[in-house]
Amino acid sequence: MGVEGTVSYLSNLVSSMTARKKKKQMTTVALKVRMDCDGCARKMKNVLSTVKGAKSVEVDLKQQKVSVTGYVDAGKVLKAAQSTKKKVEPWPYVPYTLVANPYVSQAYDKKAPPNHVRAVPVTATITETTVDDSYTTMFSDENPNSCIVM
């Protein structure tokens, strides 16, 4: 291995050690923004279209929803939307088919769009059950005071 081989080996080693930037994934960030008029919607669209990596911005004034699609970071989009001094929060609604138990009290929301419920963590359904424990022990064989009819 001569000088040429050593130089090529070192150049390959250095190029593999340099940090390579990973490409961001194309994402859609949805926000719930309190907008009253077309001027508010236009202002929000102009501000969010300046976010680096944003490809398209869609504003739905009726649902109070803004969607930003592109190679963007959700935190940066949220911070840019908050710079307009409007009430902004991440979009809290998901289709009810994606929720394990859409009828718990935390998931139901009157303001939700049709066929949508509020996204709740899985731990919210642990405390609520459809069967009360006293009914299950009432007819148990281990309970000495259980119903004799069974």
C-alpha positions in Angstrom: 0.0 0.0 0.0 1.7 3.1 -1.2 1.2 6.8 -0.5 -1.8 6.8 -2.9 -3.6 4.1 -1.0 -3.0 5.7 2.3 -4.3 9.1 1.1 -7.4 7.5 -0.4 -8.0 5.5 2.8 -7.7 8.6 5.0 -10.0 10.7 2.6 -12.6 7.9 2.8 -12.3 7.8 6.6 -12.7 11.6 6.9 -15.7 11.7 4.5 -17.5 8.9 6.4 -16.9 10.7 9.8 -18.4 14.0 8.7 -21.9 14.5 9.9 -24.4 14.1 7.1 -27.6 15.9 7.3 -30.7 13.8 7.3 -33.4 15.0 5.0 -36.6 15.9 6.8 -39.7 14.0 6.1 -42.6 15.7 4.3 -45.1 16.4 7.1 -48.4 18.1 7.7 -48.8 20.2 10.8 -52.4 21.1 11.7 -53.2 23.9 14.1 -56.4 25.2 15.7 -56.3 29.0 15.4 -59.0 31.4 16.6 -59.7 33.4 13.4 -62.7 35.8 13.1 -62.5 37.1 9.5 -60.8 36.7 6.2 -58.2 39.2 7.2 -57.1 37.0 10.1 -57.0 34.0 7.7 -54.9 35.9 5.2 -52.5 37.1 7.9 -52.1 33.6 9.2 -51.4 32.2 5.7 -48.8 34.9 5.0 -47.0 34.3 8.2 -47.0 30.5 7.9 -45.9 30.5 4.3 -42.7 32.2 5.3 -41.6 29.3 7.5 -38.6 27.6 6.1 -39.6 24.4 4.3 -43.3 25.1 4.0 -44.7 24.0 0.6 -48.4 24.8 1.1 -50.6 26.4 3.7 -54.3 25.7 3.8 -56.7 27.8 6.0 -60.2 26.6 6.9 -62.0 29.5 8.5 -65.1 27.5 9.3 -63.3 24.8 11.3 -60.7 27.3 12.6 -58.0 25.0 11.2 -54.7 25.8 9.5 -52.6 23.1 7.8 -49.0 23.5 6.8 -47.5 20.9 4.5 -43.8 20.6 3.7 -40.4 19.8 5.3 -41.2 21.7 8.5 -40.8 21.3 12.2 -44.0 21.4 14.2 -42.4 23.5 16.9 -41.3 26.2 14.5 -44.7 26.3 12.8 -46.4 26.7 16.2 -44.0 29.4 17.3 -44.6 31.3 14.0 -48.3 31.0 14.4 -48.1 32.3 18.0 -46.2 35.4 16.7 -49.5 36.7 15.3 -50.9 37.1 18.8 -53.8 34.7 18.1 -54.9 31.8 20.3 -53.1 28.8 18.8 -52.9 25.1 19.8 -52.1 21.9 18.0 -55.1 20.4 16.2 -56.8 18.2 18.9 -59.2 16.2 16.8 -58.8 12.9 15.1 -61.3 10.7 13.2 -63.3 8.6 15.7 -62.3 5.4 13.9 -58.7 5.9 15.1 -59.6 6.1 18.8 -59.9 2.9 20.9 -62.9 4.1 22.9 -64.3 7.3 21.4 -67.2 7.6 23.9 -65.3 8.3 27.1 -66.0 11.7 28.5 -62.6 13.2 27.7 -62.9 12.4 24.0 -66.4 13.7 23.3 -66.5 17.4 22.3 -69.5 19.3 20.9 -67.2 21.7 19.0 -65.5 18.8 17.1 -66.0 18.6 13.3 -68.3 15.8 12.1 -67.0 12.3 12.6 -64.1 13.6 14.8 -63.4 13.3 18.5 -60.7 14.8 20.7 -57.5 12.9 20.8 -57.0 11.4 24.3 -54.2 9.4 25.7 -54.8 5.7 26.2 -54.5 6.1 30.0 -57.7 8.1 30.0 -59.8 5.0 29.4 -58.3 3.0 32.3 -60.3 4.6 35.0 -63.6 4.5 33.1 -65.3 1.2 32.4 -68.7 0.2 31.2 -69.1 -2.5 33.9 -69.2 -1.6 37.6 -67.1 -3.9 39.8 -70.0 -4.4 42.2 -72.0 -6.1 39.5 -69.3 -8.6 38.7 -68.9 -9.7 42.3 -72.6 -9.8 42.9 -73.0 -13.0 40.9 -69.6 -14.5 41.7 -69.2 -18.1 43.1 -66.6 -16.8 45.5 -69.0 -14.3 47.1 -70.8 -16.0 50.0 -73.6 -13.3 49.9 -74.2 -13.7 46.1 -77.5 -14.2 44.5 -78.9 -17.8 44.9 -80.8 -17.7 41.6 -77.6 -18.4 39.8 
